[in-house]
Amino acid sequence: MKVNEENPLGSEKISRLLHDFALPSIIAMLVGALYNIVDQFFIGRSVGMYGNAATNVALPLTTVCTALGLLFGVGGASNFNLKLGAGKREEAAKYIGNAITLLVGSGVALAVFVLVFLKPLMIAFGATDIVLKYALIFA
């Protein structure tokens, strides 16, 4: 592998870049969507419509977890790579250390918040009396 390769983002054709970079992302998103569809199918077949409703009521919590993971994970990794590429190893180590600390800290804070306020959150997200017991178990 060459060390001084030219950056393909400045020289390659857009169609080639889309194939190399966007196609894997699109496939990953389709696999994720397919997973959710299959998951809903099996929950619906085994638990019933209230199980499906419970997963939909708990979806905002999943979205918040994913958002925090992407915020600190991708943000920290990007800054880490930029500093490492610039030859600033000590700064890069600080960025990745901060990212890990924020990931763990936000995860613990979110877990405590959800454990304390799970029932009011599920009600605020639209759980009815029947769906609430399933949503509490699922979440």
A tleap script that builds the chain and sets N, CA, C and O, in Angstrom:
source leaprc.protein.ff14SB
mol = sequence {
  NMET LYS VAL ASN GLU GLU ASN PRO LEU GLY
  SER GLU LYS ILE SER ARG LEU LEU HIE ASP
  PHE ALA LEU PRO SER ILE ILE ALA MET LEU
  VAL GLY ALA LEU TYR ASN ILE VAL ASP GLN
  PHE PHE ILE GLY ARG SER VAL GLY MET TYR
  GLY ASN ALA ALA THR ASN VAL ALA LEU PRO
  LEU THR THR VAL CYS THR ALA LEU GLY LEU
  LEU PHE GLY VAL GLY GLY ALA SER ASN PHE
  ASN LEU LYS LEU GLY ALA GLY LYS ARG GLU
  GLU ALA ALA LYS TYR ILE GLY ASN ALA ILE
  THR LEU LEU VAL GLY SER GLY VAL ALA LEU
  ALA VAL PHE VAL LEU VAL PHE LEU LYS PRO
  LEU MET ILE ALA PHE GLY ALA THR ASP ILE
  VAL LEU LYS TYR ALA LEU ILE PHE CALA
}
set mol.1.N position { 0.840 -1.182 0.000 }
set mol.1.CA position { 0.000 0.000 0.000 }
set mol.1.C position { 0.883 1.242 0.000 }
set mol.1.O position { 1.852 1.326 0.755 }
set mol.2.N position { 0.544 2.197 -0.846 }
set mol.2.CA position { 1.304 3.441 -0.919 }
set mol.2.C position { 0.979 4.329 0.276 }
set mol.2.O position { -0.159 4.381 0.741 }
set mol.3.N position { 1.996 5.022 0.761 }
set mol.3.CA position { 1.788 5.934 1.874 }
set mol.3.C position { 1.262 7.270 1.376 }
set mol.3.O position { 0.430 7.891 2.038 }
set mol.4.N position { 1.734 7.722 0.221 }
set mol.4.CA position { 1.371 9.035 -0.303 }
set mol.4.C position { 0.298 8.936 -1.393 }
set mol.4.O position { 0.459 9.524 -2.463 }
set mol.5.N position { -0.768 8.221 -1.146 }
set mol.5.CA position { -1.844 8.123 -2.112 }
set mol.5.C position { -2.600 9.439 -2.178 }
set mol.5.O position { -2.735 10.146 -1.180 }
set mol.6.N position { -3.095 9.759 -3.383 }
set mol.6.CA position { -3.880 10.968 -3.560 }
set mol.6.C position { -5.267 10.748 -2.975 }
set mol.6.O position { -5.805 9.642 -3.041 }
set mol.7.N position { -5.844 11.791 -2.407 }
set mol.7.CA position { -7.180 11.715 -1.832 }
set mol.7.C position { -8.185 11.514 -2.966 }
set mol.7.O position { -8.280 12.365 -3.850 }
set mol.8.N position { -8.935 10.410 -2.964 }
set mol.8.CA position { -9.872 10.156 -4.065 }
set mol.8.C position { -11.037 11.138 -4.109 }
set mol.8.O position { -11.668 11.289 -5.155 }
set mol.9.N position { -11.334 11.804 -3.005 }
set mol.9.CA position { -12.466 12.730 -2.978 }
set mol.9.C position { -12.246 13.936 -3.882 }
set mol.9.O position { -13.207 14.584 -4.298 }
set mol.10.N position { -10.995 14.239 -4.186 }
set mol.10.CA position { -10.705 15.386 -5.038 }
set mol.10.C position { -10.439 15.034 -6.482 }
set mol.10.O position { -10.357 15.926 -7.326 }
set mol.11.N position { -10.300 13.747 -6.792 }
set mol.11.CA position { -9.898 13.396 -8.149 }
set mol.11.C position { -10.794 12.367 -8.835 }
set mol.11.O position { -10.843 12.339 -10.065 }
set mol.12.N position { -11.490 11.535 -8.100 }
set mol.12.CA position { -12.314 10.483 -8.699 }
set mol.12.C position { -13.627 11.040 -9.239 }
set mol.12.O position { -14.082 12.109 -8.833 }
set mol.13.N position { -14.220 10.296 -10.158 }
set mol.13.CA position { -15.530 10.666 -10.676 }
set mol.13.C position { -16.578 10.477 -9.587 }
set mol.13.O position { -16.455 9.602 -8.730 }
set mol.14.N position { -17.598 11.303 -9.638 }
set mol.14.CA position { -18.632 11.245 -8.610 }
set mol.14.C position { -19.340 9.898 -8.614 }
set mol.14.O position { -19.674 9.374 -7.551 }
set mol.15.N position { -19.572 9.331 -9.789 }
set mol.15.CA position { -20.241 8.029 -9.849 }
set mol.15.C position { -19.416 6.960 -9.141 }
set mol.15.O position { -19.975 6.094 -8.467 }
set mol.16.N position { -18.108 7.011 -9.285 }
set mol.16.CA position { -17.226 6.046 -8.616 }
set mol.16.C position { -17.251 6.261 -7.095 }
set mol.16.O position { -17.280 5.300 -6.326 }
set mol.17.N position { -17.239 7.518 -6.677 }
set mol.17.CA position { -17.285 7.827 -5.246 }
set mol.17.C position { -18.601 7.371 -4.627 }
set mol.17.O position { -18.622 6.835 -3.519 }
set mol.18.N position { -19.703 7.588 -5.352 }
set mol.18.CA position { -20.992 7.125 -4.847 }
set mol.18.C position { -20.997 5.611 -4.691 }
set mol.18.O position { -21.507 5.077 -3.706 }
set mol.19.N position { -20.430 4.937 -5.663 }
set mol.19.CA position { -20.363 3.475 -5.591 }
set mol.19.C position { -19.520 3.031 -4.405 }
set mol.19.O position { -19.907 2.116 -3.678 }
set mol.20.N position { -18.375 3.665 -4.204 }
set mol.20.CA position { -17.448 3.241 -3.156 }
set mol.20.C position { -17.880 3.637 -1.747 }
set mol.20.O position { -17.617 2.908 -0.791 }
set mol.21.N position { -18.542 4.789 -1.612 }
set mol.21.CA position { -18.859 5.289 -0.278 }
set mol.21.C position { -20.347 5.211 0.072 }
set mol.21.O position { -20.691 4.827 1.190 }
set mol.22.N position { -21.223 5.563 -0.850 }
set mol.22.CA position { -22.649 5.612 -0.541 }
set mol.22.C position { -23.296 4.236 -0.576 }
set mol.22.O position { -24.163 3.942 0.246 }
set mol.23.N position { -22.893 3.399 -1.503 }
set mol.23.CA position { -23.515 2.089 -1.641 }
set mol.23.C position { -23.418 1.250 -0.366 }
set mol.23.O position { -24.425 0.670 0.042 }
set mol.24.N position { -22.254 1.160 0.282 }
set mol.24.CA position { -22.217 0.402 1.545 }
set mol.24.C position { -23.125 0.995 2.630 }
set mol.24.O position { -23.706 0.256 3.424 }
set mol.25.N position { -23.245 2.311 2.663 }
set mol.25.CA position { -24.135 2.942 3.650 }
set mol.25.C position { -25.590 2.620 3.357 }
set mol.25.O position { -26.369 2.352 4.271 }
set mol.26.N position { -25.955 2.647 2.080 }
set mol.26.CA position { -27.329 2.330 1.695 }
set mol.26.C position { -27.652 0.880 2.047 }
set mol.26.O position { -28.733 0.592 2.561 }
set mol.27.N position { -26.736 -0.019 1.777 }
set mol.27.CA position { -26.948 -1.432 2.103 }
set mol.27.C position { -27.098 -1.616 3.613 }
set mol.27.O position { -27.957 -2.374 4.063 }
set mol.28.N position { -26.272 -0.928 4.392 }
set mol.28.CA position { -26.370 -1.026 5.852 }
set mol.28.C position { -27.714 -0.518 6.345 }
set mol.28.O position { -28.303 -1.114 7.248 }
set mol.29.N position { -28.208 0.565 5.774 }
set mol.29.CA position { -29.504 1.093 6.183 }
set mol.29.C position { -30.632 0.144 5.788 }
set mol.29.O position { -31.590 -0.019 6.543 }
set mol.30.N position { -30.533 -0.478 4.630 }
set mol.30.CA position { -31.546 -1.441 4.211 }
set mol.30.C position { -31.553 -2.672 5.111 }
set mol.30.O position { -32.619 -3.196 5.434 }
set mol.31.N position { -30.379 -3.135 5.514 }
set mol.31.CA position { -30.297 -4.284 6.424 }
set mol.31.C position { -30.918 -3.915 7.774 }
set mol.31.O position { -31.636 -4.719 8.370 }
set mol.32.N position { -30.642 -2.703 8.251 }
set mol.32.CA position { -31.248 -2.256 9.503 }
set mol.32.C position { -32.756 -2.183 9.419 }
set mol.32.O position { -33.452 -2.584 10.352 }
set mol.33.N position { -33.273 -1.670 8.302 }
set mol.33.CA position { -34.718 -1.597 8.111 }
set mol.33.C position { -35.321 -2.996 8.019 }
set mol.33.O position { -36.384 -3.255 8.582 }
set mol.34.N position { -34.649 -3.886 7.318 }
set mol.34.CA position { -35.128 -5.267 7.201 }
set mol.34.C position { -35.152 -5.945 8.572 }
set mol.34.O position { -36.078 -6.695 8.883 }
set mol.35.N position { -34.137 -5.679 9.385 }
set mol.35.CA position { -34.107 -6.222 10.744 }
set mol.35.C position { -35.339 -5.762 11.523 }
set mol.35.O position { -35.986 -6.564 12.196 }
set mol.36.N position { -35.661 -4.475 11.432 }
set mol.36.CA position { -36.821 -3.951 12.154 }
set mol.36.C position { -38.119 -4.574 11.663 }
set mol.36.O position { -39.006 -4.871 12.463 }
set mol.37.N position { -38.234 -4.773 10.362 }
set mol.37.CA position { -39.447 -5.384 9.812 }
set mol.37.C position { -39.598 -6.818 10.308 }
set mol.37.O position { -40.677 -7.222 10.740 }
set mol.38.N position { -38.513 -7.580 10.243 }
set mol.38.CA position { -38.556 -8.973 10.699 }
set mol.38.C position { -38.821 -9.028 12.205 }
set mol.38.O position { -39.586 -9.871 12.673 }
set mol.39.N position { -38.192 -8.133 12.955 }
set mol.39.CA position { -38.401 -8.068 14.402 }
set mol.39.C position { -39.872 -7.802 14.710 }
set mol.39.O position { -40.453 -8.474 15.562 }
set mol.40.N position { -40.476 -6.839 14.035 }
set mol.40.CA position { -41.887 -6.535 14.253 }
set mol.40.C position { -42.775 -7.721 13.882 }
set mol.40.O position { -43.783 -7.978 14.541 }
set mol.41.N position { -42.401 -8.437 12.833 }
set mol.41.CA position { -43.173 -9.605 12.422 }
set mol.41.C position { -43.191 -10.654 13.538 }
set mol.41.O position { -44.252 -11.158 13.904 }
set mol.42.N position { -42.011 -10.980 14.074 }
set mol.42.CA position { -41.944 -12.012 15.103 }
set mol.42.C position { -42.581 -11.568 16.415 }
set mol.42.O position { -43.212 -12.374 17.099 }
set mol.43.N position { -42.423 -10.301 16.769 }
set mol.43.CA position { -43.083 -9.803 17.983 }
set mol.43.C position { -44.590 -9.855 17.804 }
set mol.43.O position { -45.314 -10.249 18.719 }
set mol.44.N position { -45.067 -9.459 16.629 }
set mol.44.CA position { -46.502 -9.506 16.366 }
set mol.44.C position { -47.055 -10.921 16.397 }
set mol.44.O position { -48.163 -11.152 16.881 }
set mol.45.N position { -46.280 -11.865 15.878 }
set mol.45.CA position { -46.746 -13.264 15.858 }
set mol.45.C position { -46.709 -13.897 17.247 }
set mol.45.O position { -47.567 -14.719 17.568 }
set mol.46.N position { -45.734 -13.530 18.075 }
set mol.46.CA position { -45.606 -14.184 19.376 }
set mol.46.C position { -46.329 -13.438 20.496 }
set mol.46.O position { -46.962 -14.069 21.343 }
set mol.47.N position { -46.247 -12.115 20.516 }
set mol.47.CA position { -46.867 -11.345 21.595 }
set mol.47.C position { -48.216 -10.782 21.155 }
set mol.47.O position { -49.167 -10.749 21.935 }
set mol.48.N position { -48.289 -10.348 19.923 }
set mol.48.CA position { -49.527 -9.763 19.417 }
set mol.48.C position { -49.389 -8.284 19.155 }
set mol.48.O position { -48.295 -7.721 19.209 }
set mol.49.N position { -50.514 -7.666 18.871 }
set mol.49.CA position { -50.482 -6.263 18.479 }
set mol.49.C position { -50.018 -5.354 19.617 }
set mol.49.O position { -49.464 -4.285 19.362 }
set mol.50.N position { -50.234 -5.759 20.849 }
set mol.50.CA position { -49.772 -4.940 21.963 }
set mol.50.C position { -48.253 -4.962 22.077 }
set mol.50.O position { -47.647 -3.979 22.503 }
set mol.51.N position { -47.641 -6.067 21.702 }
set mol.51.CA position { -46.179 -6.121 21.651 }
set mol.51.C position { -45.621 -5.184 20.602 }
set mol.51.O position { -44.627 -4.496 20.835 }
set mol.52.N position { -46.268 -5.160 19.436 }
set mol.52.CA position { -45.855 -4.214 18.397 }
set mol.52.C position { -46.039 -2.775 18.859 }
set mol.52.O position { -45.184 -1.924 18.612 }
set mol.53.N position { -47.139 -2.509 19.519 }
set mol.53.CA position { -47.382 -1.158 20.027 }
set mol.53.C position { -46.326 -0.772 21.056 }
set mol.53.O position { -45.871 0.372 21.083 }
set mol.54.N position { -45.937 -1.721 21.899 }
set mol.54.CA position { -44.936 -1.440 22.932 }
set mol.54.C position { -43.589 -1.089 22.316 }
set mol.54.O position { -42.908 -0.181 22.794 }
set mol.55.N position { -43.200 -1.793 21.267 }
set mol.55.CA position { -41.910 -1.469 20.623 }
set mol.55.C position { -41.958 -0.095 19.980 }
set mol.55.O position { -40.956 0.621 19.969 }
set mol.56.N position { -43.109 0.278 19.447 }
set mol.56.CA position { -43.232 1.598 18.837 }
set mol.56.C position { -43.249 2.710 19.881 }
set mol.56.O position { -42.734 3.801 19.636 }
set mol.57.N position { -43.837 2.440 21.035 }
set mol.57.CA position { -43.852 3.428 22.111 }
set mol.57.C position { -42.438 3.628 22.657 }
set mol.57.O position { -42.072 4.746 23.021 }
set mol.58.N position { -41.647 2.569 22.719 }
set mol.58.CA position { -40.288 2.657 23.255 }
set mol.58.C position { -39.268 3.151 22.226 }
set mol.58.O position { -38.112 3.386 22.575 }
set mol.59.N position { -39.677 3.310 20.969 }
set mol.59.CA position { -38.750 3.726 19.913 }
set mol.59.C position { -38.017 5.033 20.203 }
set mol.59.O position { -36.831 5.121 19.885 }
set mol.60.N position { -38.651 6.059 20.789 }
set mol.60.CA position { -37.887 7.284 21.081 }
set mol.60.C position { -36.672 7.048 21.974 }
set mol.60.O position { -35.652 7.718 21.816 }
set mol.61.N position { -36.771 6.103 22.911 }
set mol.61.CA position { -35.606 5.802 23.749 }
set mol.61.C position { -34.471 5.209 22.917 }
set mol.61.O position { -33.304 5.546 23.113 }
set mol.62.N position { -34.820 4.340 22.007 }
set mol.62.CA position { -33.819 3.762 21.110 }
set mol.62.C position { -33.179 4.844 20.259 }
set mol.62.O position { -31.968 4.837 20.039 }
set mol.63.N position { -33.987 5.760 19.788 }
set mol.63.CA position { -33.478 6.853 18.961 }
set mol.63.C position { -32.519 7.742 19.748 }
set mol.63.O position { -31.488 8.160 19.222 }
set mol.64.N position { -32.849 8.030 20.992 }
set mol.64.CA position { -31.968 8.853 21.830 }
set mol.64.C position { -30.641 8.133 22.084 }
set mol.64.O position { -29.579 8.753 22.021 }
set mol.65.N position { -30.696 6.842 22.369 }
set mol.65.CA position { -29.466 6.063 22.570 }
set mol.65.C position { -28.596 6.082 21.318 }
set mol.65.O position { -27.383 6.275 21.403 }
set mol.66.N position { -29.210 5.884 20.166 }
set mol.66.CA position { -28.471 5.902 18.909 }
set mol.66.C position { -27.887 7.283 18.649 }
set mol.66.O position { -26.740 7.403 18.221 }
set mol.67.N position { -28.668 8.321 18.905 }
set mol.67.CA position { -28.197 9.685 18.671 }
set mol.67.C position { -26.992 10.015 19.547 }
set mol.67.O position { -26.024 10.606 19.068 }
set mol.68.N position { -27.041 9.643 20.814 }
set mol.68.CA position { -25.903 9.913 21.705 }
set mol.68.C position { -24.671 9.129 21.270 }
set mol.68.O position { -23.558 9.656 21.280 }
set mol.69.N position { -24.871 7.876 20.890 }
set mol.69.CA position { -23.754 7.067 20.416 }
set mol.69.C position { -23.109 7.655 19.173 }
set mol.69.O position { -21.884 7.707 19.064 }
set mol.70.N position { -23.934 8.096 18.241 }
set mol.70.CA position { -23.397 8.694 17.017 }
set mol.70.C position { -22.751 10.048 17.297 }
set mol.70.O position { -21.698 10.363 16.743 }
set mol.71.N position { -23.377 10.841 18.149 }
set mol.71.CA position { -22.839 12.159 18.474 }
set mol.71.C position { -21.426 12.058 19.032 }
set mol.71.O position { -20.500 12.683 18.513 }
set mol.72.N position { -21.267 11.284 20.072 }
set mol.72.CA position { -19.956 11.208 20.717 }
set mol.72.C position { -19.015 10.233 20.025 }
set mol.72.O position { -17.806 10.462 19.996 }
set mol.73.N position { -19.545 9.154 19.470 }
set mol.73.CA position { -18.697 8.171 18.794 }
set mol.73.C position { -18.127 8.686 17.489 }
set mol.73.O position { -16.912 8.667 17.289 }
set mol.74.N position { -18.995 9.148 16.596 }
set mol.74.CA position { -18.533 9.640 15.297 }
set mol.74.C position { -17.786 10.958 15.461 }
set mol.74.O position { -16.753 11.173 14.826 }
set mol.75.N position { -18.304 11.835 16.308 }
set mol.75.CA position { -17.621 13.110 16.540 }
set mol.75.C position { -16.231 12.916 17.128 }
set mol.75.O position { -15.270 13.541 16.679 }
set mol.76.N position { -16.125 12.056 18.124 }
set mol.76.CA position { -14.825 11.791 18.734 }
set mol.76.C position { -13.867 11.102 17.780 }
set mol.76.O position { -12.684 11.436 17.731 }
set mol.77.N position { -14.379 10.135 17.018 }
set mol.77.CA position { -13.522 9.434 16.056 }
set mol.77.C position { -13.041 10.369 14.953 }
set mol.77.O position { -11.895 10.275 14.513 }
set mol.78.N position { -13.914 11.270 14.507 }
set mol.78.CA position { -13.516 12.223 13.464 }
set mol.78.C position { -12.413 13.148 13.960 }
set mol.78.O position { -11.412 13.351 13.273 }
set mol.79.N position { -12.594 13.704 15.141 }
set mol.79.CA position { -11.559 14.582 15.693 }
set mol.79.C position { -10.272 13.817 15.973 }
set mol.79.O position { -9.176 14.334 15.756 }
set mol.80.N position { -10.406 12.595 16.450 }
set mol.80.CA position { -9.235 11.747 16.692 }
set mol.80.C position { -8.451 11.538 15.402 }
set mol.80.O position { -7.230 11.692 15.376 }
set mol.81.N position { -9.161 11.186 14.335 }
set mol.81.CA position { -8.489 10.934 13.058 }
set mol.81.C position { -7.863 12.192 12.480 }
set mol.81.O position { -6.773 12.132 11.911 }
set mol.82.N position { -8.532 13.328 12.616 }
set mol.82.CA position { -7.966 14.579 12.116 }
set mol.82.C position { -6.665 14.924 12.843 }
set mol.82.O position { -5.672 15.290 12.215 }
set mol.83.N position { -6.679 14.806 14.151 }
set mol.83.CA position { -5.472 15.125 14.933 }
set mol.83.C position { -4.372 14.104 14.692 }
set mol.83.O position { -3.199 14.467 14.602 }
set mol.84.N position { -4.735 12.842 14.586 }
set mol.84.CA position { -3.741 11.805 14.319 }
set mol.84.C position { -3.116 12.004 12.945 }
set mol.84.O position { -1.910 11.827 12.772 }
set mol.85.N position { -3.943 12.372 11.966 }
set mol.85.CA position { -3.427 12.639 10.620 }
set mol.85.C position { -2.521 13.849 10.574 }
set mol.85.O position { -1.625 13.923 9.734 }
set mol.86.N position { -2.744 14.800 11.470 }
set mol.86.CA position { -1.899 15.990 11.537 }
set mol.86.C position { -0.633 15.737 12.351 }
set mol.86.O position { 0.201 16.629 12.510 }
set mol.87.N position { -0.495 14.516 12.864 }
set mol.87.CA position { 0.696 14.177 13.636 }
set mol.87.C position { 0.642 14.604 15.086 }
set mol.87.O position { 1.664 14.580 15.773 }
set mol.88.N position { -0.508 14.989 15.561 }
set mol.88.CA position { -0.663 15.447 16.945 }
set mol.88.C position { -1.226 14.306 17.781 }
set mol.88.O position { -2.416 14.282 18.096 }
set mol.89.N position { -0.362 13.365 18.134 }
set mol.89.CA position { -0.782 12.147 18.819 }
set mol.89.C position { -1.351 12.417 20.216 }
set mol.89.O position { -2.320 11.775 20.620 }
set mol.90.N position { -0.761 13.356 20.952 }
set mol.90.CA position { -1.248 13.629 22.304 }
set mol.90.C position { -2.637 14.259 22.280 }
set mol.90.O position { -3.494 13.917 23.095 }
set mol.91.N position { -2.858 15.183 21.339 }
set mol.91.CA position { -4.189 15.776 21.204 }
set mol.91.C position { -5.200 14.732 20.761 }
set mol.91.O position { -6.342 14.732 21.219 }
set mol.92.N position { -4.778 13.840 19.868 }
set mol.92.CA position { -5.665 12.769 19.393 }
set mol.92.C position { -6.080 11.880 20.559 }
set mol.92.O position { -7.240 11.479 20.662 }
set mol.93.N position { -5.138 11.578 21.426 }
set mol.93.CA position { -5.450 10.740 22.592 }
set mol.93.C position { -6.454 11.439 23.509 }
set mol.93.O position { -7.323 10.786 24.086 }
set mol.94.N position { -6.340 12.759 23.646 }
set mol.94.CA position { -7.299 13.499 24.472 }
set mol.94.C position { -8.698 13.447 23.864 }
set mol.94.O position { -9.686 13.285 24.580 }
set mol.95.N position { -8.779 13.585 22.544 }
set mol.95.CA position { -10.083 13.536 21.885 }
set mol.95.C position { -10.750 12.176 22.071 }
set mol.95.O position { -11.936 12.099 22.389 }
set mol.96.N position { -9.993 11.118 21.876 }
set mol.96.CA position { -10.606 9.796 21.995 }
set mol.96.C position { -10.948 9.494 23.456 }
set mol.96.O position { -11.944 8.827 23.738 }
set mol.97.N position { -10.129 9.980 24.372 }
set mol.97.CA position { -10.433 9.817 25.796 }
set mol.97.C position { -11.703 10.556 26.185 }
set mol.97.O position { -12.535 10.039 26.931 }
set mol.98.N position { -11.842 11.785 25.664 }
set mol.98.CA position { -13.063 12.550 25.930 }
set mol.98.C position { -14.282 11.875 25.323 }
set mol.98.O position { -15.348 11.842 25.938 }
set mol.99.N position { -14.129 11.339 24.123 }
set mol.99.CA position { -15.257 10.668 23.465 }
set mol.99.C position { -15.700 9.459 24.277 }
set mol.99.O position { -16.896 9.252 24.484 }
set mol.100.N position { -14.750 8.667 24.735 }
set mol.100.CA position { -15.095 7.485 25.532 }
set mol.100.C position { -15.754 7.895 26.844 }
set mol.100.O position { -16.732 7.282 27.272 }
set mol.101.N position { -15.218 8.929 27.479 }
set mol.101.CA position { -15.798 9.416 28.734 }
set mol.101.C position { -17.223 9.908 28.518 }
set mol.101.O position { -18.112 9.616 29.316 }
set mol.102.N position { -17.441 10.661 27.430 }
set mol.102.CA position { -18.784 11.159 27.141 }
set mol.102.C position { -19.746 10.033 26.773 }
set mol.102.O position { -20.916 10.067 27.153 }
set mol.103.N position { -19.260 9.038 26.036 }
set mol.103.CA position { -20.110 7.894 25.697 }
set mol.103.C position { -20.561 7.160 26.948 }
set mol.103.O position { -21.749 6.890 27.126 }
set mol.104.N position { -19.610 6.841 27.810 }
set mol.104.CA position { -19.942 6.108 29.030 }
set mol.104.C position { -20.794 6.979 29.960 }
set mol.104.O position { -21.790 6.512 30.513 }
set mol.105.N position { -20.401 8.236 30.128 }
set mol.105.CA position { -21.136 9.136 31.018 }
set mol.105.C position { -22.560 9.373 30.568 }
set mol.105.O position { -23.487 9.327 31.376 }
set mol.106.N position { -22.740 9.628 29.282 }
set mol.106.CA position { -24.097 9.867 28.786 }
set mol.106.C position { -24.929 8.589 28.849 }
set mol.106.O position { -26.134 8.645 29.094 }
set mol.107.N position { -24.293 7.436 28.629 }
set mol.107.CA position { -25.018 6.168 28.737 }
set mol.107.C position { -25.490 5.915 30.155 }
set mol.107.O position { -26.630 5.506 30.370 }
set mol.108.N position { -24.623 6.155 31.117 }
set mol.108.CA position { -24.999 5.963 32.520 }
set mol.108.C position { -26.078 6.966 32.920 }
set mol.108.O position { -27.053 6.601 33.577 }
set mol.109.N position { -25.905 8.234 32.526 }
set mol.109.CA position { -26.898 9.265 32.863 }
set mol.109.C position { -28.258 8.937 32.245 }
set mol.109.O position { -29.292 9.083 32.897 }
set mol.110.N position { -28.253 8.498 30.994 }
set mol.110.CA position { -29.510 8.137 30.335 }
set mol.110.C position { -30.147 6.922 31.004 }
set mol.110.O position { -31.365 6.873 31.178 }
set mol.111.N position { -29.323 5.943 31.380 }
set mol.111.CA position { -29.856 4.749 32.044 }
set mol.111.C position { -30.505 5.110 33.380 }
set mol.111.O position { -31.591 4.621 33.693 }
set mol.112.N position { -29.856 5.949 34.156 }
set mol.112.CA position { -30.419 6.362 35.444 }
set mol.112.C position { -31.714 7.140 35.220 }
set mol.112.O position { -32.712 6.905 35.901 }
set mol.113.N position { -31.689 8.065 34.263 }
set mol.113.CA position { -32.885 8.857 33.969 }
set mol.113.C position { -34.050 7.965 33.557 }
set mol.113.O position { -35.172 8.142 34.030 }
set mol.114.N position { -33.783 7.013 32.683 }
set mol.114.CA position { -34.838 6.129 32.196 }
set mol.114.C position { -35.337 5.221 33.315 }
set mol.114.O position { -36.541 4.983 33.417 }
set mol.115.N position { -34.444 4.712 34.151 }
set mol.115.CA position { -34.884 3.855 35.256 }
set mol.115.C position { -35.777 4.611 36.240 }
set mol.115.O position { -36.722 4.047 36.792 }
set mol.116.N position { -35.469 5.885 36.455 }
set mol.116.CA position { -36.264 6.678 37.393 }
set mol.116.C position { -37.603 7.090 36.778 }
set mol.116.O position { -38.638 7.054 37.444 }
set mol.117.N position { -37.572 7.479 35.507 }
set mol.117.CA position { -38.769 8.056 34.879 }
set mol.117.C position { -39.361 7.187 33.772 }
set mol.117.O position { -40.007 7.719 32.869 }
set mol.118.N position { -39.167 5.887 33.812 }
set mol.118.CA position { -39.610 5.026 32.713 }
set mol.118.C position { -41.122 5.070 32.515 }
set mol.118.O position { -41.590 5.244 31.390 }
set mol.119.N position { -41.879 4.916 33.577 }
set mol.119.CA position { -43.331 4.887 33.428 }
set mol.119.C position { -43.878 6.215 32.901 }
set mol.119.O position { -44.673 6.200 31.961 }
set mol.120.N position { -43.488 7.367 33.466 }
set mol.120.CA position { -43.982 8.631 32.901 }
set mol.120.C position { -43.533 8.853 31.447 }
set mol.120.O position { -44.264 9.440 30.650 }
set mol.121.N position { -42.334 8.381 31.116 }
set mol.121.CA position { -41.864 8.513 29.734 }
set mol.121.C position { -42.734 7.696 28.784 }
set mol.121.O position { -43.132 8.185 27.727 }
set mol.122.N position { -43.024 6.473 29.152 }
set mol.122.CA position { -43.850 5.627 28.281 }
set mol.122.C position { -45.247 6.218 28.100 }
set mol.122.O position { -45.811 6.154 27.008 }
set mol.123.N position { -45.800 6.788 29.153 }
set mol.123.CA position { -47.110 7.436 29.055 }
set mol.123.C position { -47.009 8.671 28.153 }
set mol.123.O position { -47.885 8.914 27.322 }
set mol.124.N position { -45.935 9.446 28.326 }
set mol.124.CA position { -45.743 10.627 27.477 }
set mol.124.C position { -45.541 10.248 26.017 }
set mol.124.O position { -45.925 11.007 25.128 }
set mol.125.N position { -44.946 9.090 25.752 }
set mol.125.CA position { -44.731 8.626 24.378 }
set mol.125.C position { -45.976 7.982 23.779 }
set mol.125.O position { -45.960 7.563 22.622 }
set mol.126.N position { -47.064 7.899 24.566 }
set mol.126.CA position { -48.328 7.446 24.009 }
set mol.126.C position { -48.798 6.071 24.428 }
set mol.126.O position { -49.697 5.522 23.791 }
set mol.127.N position { -48.230 5.490 25.472 }
set mol.127.CA position { -48.658 4.162 25.907 }
set mol.127.C position { -50.024 4.242 26.578 }
set mol.127.O position { -50.244 5.062 27.470 }
set mol.128.N position { -50.925 3.391 26.144 }
set mol.128.CA position { -52.229 3.281 26.798 }
set mol.128.C position { -52.092 2.329 27.988 }
set mol.128.O position { -51.027 1.756 28.215 }
set mol.129.N position { -53.171 2.168 28.739 }
set mol.129.CA position { -53.123 1.287 29.906 }
set mol.129.C position { -52.753 -0.145 29.528 }
set mol.129.O position { -51.986 -0.797 30.237 }
set mol.130.N position { -53.290 -0.629 28.424 }
set mol.130.CA position { -53.018 -2.007 28.005 }
set mol.130.C position { -51.577 -2.152 27.510 }
set mol.130.O position { -50.901 -3.130 27.829 }
set mol.131.N position { -51.120 -1.185 26.740 }
set mol.131.CA position { -49.784 -1.255 26.133 }
set mol.131.C position { -48.690 -0.956 27.154 }
set mol.131.O position { -47.551 -1.392 26.989 }
set mol.132.N position { -49.030 -0.215 28.207 }
set mol.132.CA position { -48.032 0.232 29.174 }
set mol.132.C position { -47.241 -0.912 29.782 }
set mol.132.O position { -46.019 -0.820 29.895 }
set mol.133.N position { -47.922 -2.005 30.181 }
set mol.133.CA position { -47.196 -3.108 30.818 }
set mol.133.C position { -46.201 -3.745 29.850 }
set mol.133.O position { -45.104 -4.132 30.254 }
set mol.134.N position { -46.578 -3.854 28.573 }
set mol.134.CA position { -45.645 -4.407 27.569 }
set mol.134.C position { -44.499 -3.435 27.301 }
set mol.134.O position { -43.350 -3.847 27.139 }
set mol.135.N position { -44.818 -2.148 27.256 }
set mol.135.CA position { -43.785 -1.141 26.974 }
set mol.135.C position { -42.761 -1.078 28.107 }
set mol.135.O position { -41.569 -0.904 27.855 }
set mol.136.N position { -43.216 -1.217 29.350 }
set mol.136.CA position { -42.291 -1.205 30.487 }
set mol.136.C position { -41.353 -2.391 30.438 }
set mol.136.O position { -40.167 -2.260 30.740 }
set mol.137.N position { -41.870 -3.548 30.062 }
set mol.137.CA position { -41.033 -4.741 29.946 }
set mol.137.C position { -40.040 -4.594 28.802 }
set mol.137.O position { -38.857 -4.897 28.957 }
set mol.138.N position { -40.521 -4.129 27.652 }
set mol.138.CA position { -39.663 -3.999 26.474 }
set mol.138.C position { -38.576 -2.951 26.683 }
set mol.138.O position { -37.411 -3.177 26.358 }
set mol.139.N position { -38.967 -1.811 27.223 }
set mol.139.CA position { -37.996 -0.723 27.390 }
set mol.139.C position { -36.988 -1.056 28.470 }
set mol.139.O position { -36.095 -0.257 28.749 }
savepdb mol mol.pdb
quit
